[in-house]
Amino acid sequence: MGVHDEAVHREFQRSYIIAGLVACAVIVIVDASADSVVLIPLLVVPPLVAAGGTRRGTVIVAFVAAVSAVWLGWPDDIAGTPRHWVAIISTVLGGALAVWVASARLAREKQLADSLPVLRRADRLKAVLATSRMGEWSWDRAAGTIQWDANVAMLFGLEAVEFTGSYDDWLQRVDERDREMVQNALFAGVESRQPYRFDHRCPWPDGTVHWIEGIGEVIVDADGEVIGAFGLAIDVDERHRQMAERNRLFELERRQFERAEYLAKINDVLANSVDADEIVQRVTQSVVPEMAEWCSVVVSIDKHRDRPSITVAHRDPEKLAFAEQIQRDFPYDPDARFGAARVIRTGERELITDIDPAGFARMPGGDVLDKIGLRNVVTLPLIGALGTLGALQLVRCEGQPAFQPGELELLDEVAGRVGAALNSAVLFERQARGRAALDTLQQVSGRIAAAATSGKIVHAVFRVRVRRSRCGRRSPLHAQ
């Protein structure tokens, strides 16, 4: 018995007992007015009251009361008198009335028991739907109408009266990015006569976007034709927030792994050489095509201001030849307002994104840039202990994504490591040149000291100069 049933039972018992006590009081008053006390009702009514209104208990007590009414006429000294018969009749009628009341109560409780579970189930269903942020809907295919409850309207950010009930109105409430998917899922369910489900976004009137899961089952008539569908709409915002957070963490972990892997490869490139040309060549080749379509390194340290060392990398050899032709046609300008020259002058990173090809027509060499398909460029300074040594430039062309913040952080670190490696290589080359110059000076001094005439001195210096020039051509350290 539920809480509600127990409350009803207690209320009925209370009313039944009160009625019985009132009956006892009436009998006592009637008997007292007749200058005689009849024991029959006083001994019968209280047990009827104690029966509590249950049919079985009332029937038993009423039967005992009828028997007792006959027998108690002698102790009451009214046996055989009209008063005895009145007491017997009143007791029997009272018992019958009590039985009728108990039977009516039982019938009423049975009816209540039959109806309350249904009501409670409906109430519980509504409460569960509201608490779980779910709503019911139905679709009439012939009429082209959709009916939904207030919970569904709430999930769409609306009041129930704001929905017209048409199929088109509902479809317009679905985010345009998901409409085709939703329609395909609905049509597939109709065609297959199978339940269907899908998640879709829903823009609210306040501009926020929420996620709703639609669960539906088609309704078919006797001929097997689909006449509509019904189902639930469920708030799945939290689910998609968790999915987005998991994807974000997974993507972050993936980027960290790729970053560590890429930096390890760069370290391998930089760790095995102290030659600046080899370092630049291997770095540009390691960047392409993973990070960009084009990569170039401009080294300006220890170079003539107008003639730095420029190394370009691309997967296509024909495009590399094209890049060399561009360098011949458009020599390096150390005073350029953008690009590697500006970055070398300022020591600051330069990022140019979403380049409009229409602007190439107003630029010198714009047709060349248009042919390349230039769209996104990032240029980073190569900085070491000696200062700004040069610049690292990466170019992404048409069809490639723009540089993301995580990629720029990685490139900053790559540029820092390349700058440190170049700094070491430049110092090594300076030491080598210093040693070579000192060696030459020592040889010249020795020959001058051994020469007896001015002609021999000039001849000795010339021989040392020619020998050092030949050695320089054979050594990569003197290639520049």
Number of C-alpha atoms within 10 A of each C-alpha: 8 6 7 9 14 11 12 13 16 12 11 16 18 15 12 20 18 13 12 21 14 11 18 19 12 12 19 18 12 14 15 12 10 10 8 11 16 23 18 24 23 15 15 22 23 16 18 25 23 16 22 20 27 18 19 13 17 26 21 15 23 26 15 16 25 22 14 17 25 18 15 21 21 12 11 14 12 15 15 11 11 10 13 22 16 12 22 23 15 16 24 20 14 21 24 17 14 25 23 16 17 23 18 14 17 15 12 12 15 12 11 13 13 11 11 14 12 11 11 11 11 12 12 13 12 16 13 13 18 15 10 12 16 24 23 20 20 19 22 17 14 9 11 12 17 21 18 19 14 17 26 25 19 17 21 25 19 15 14 17 9 9 16 13 16 15 16 12 13 15 15 12 17 20 18 15 11 15 16 13 14 20 12 11 16 20 13 14 19 21 12 10 17 12 18 18 16 15 18 18 20 22 17 17 11 7 8 9 14 20 22 22 17 21 17 23 19 22 20 14 9 6 6 9 13 18 15 21 21 18 19 20 25 21 22 19 15 11 11 15 13 11 12 12 12 12 12 12 12 12 12 13 12 12 15 14 12 13 19 13 12 17 17 12 14 19 16 11 19 22 11 10 16 18 18 19 19 15 20 26 17 15 24 21 18 17 21 18 15 9 15 21 19 25 25 24 25 23 25 21 18 12 12 9 13 12 14 17 18 18 19 19 26 20 12 10 10 9 14 15 12 13 19 14 11 13 11 9 10 11 10 18 14 18 12 12 10 13 21 29 22 20 23 26 15 12 19 15 20 17 16 15 14 13 15 11 16 9 10 16 12 9 9 10 13 15 14 14 16 18 9 17 16 23 21 21 22 22 28 26 30 31 22 18 11 14 14 21 24 26 29 29 25 24 23 23 20 16 9 13 13 18 20 9 9 13 14 15 12 19 23 18 14 22 21 17 19 26 25 19 24 29 23 19 19 19 13 16 18 14 12 14 15 12 12 14 13 12 13 17 14 12 15 20 15 12 19 18 10 12 15 10 9 10 9 14 17 14 13 19 17 12 13 15 12 11 11 15 13 10 11 16 12 11 10 13 16 13 9 10
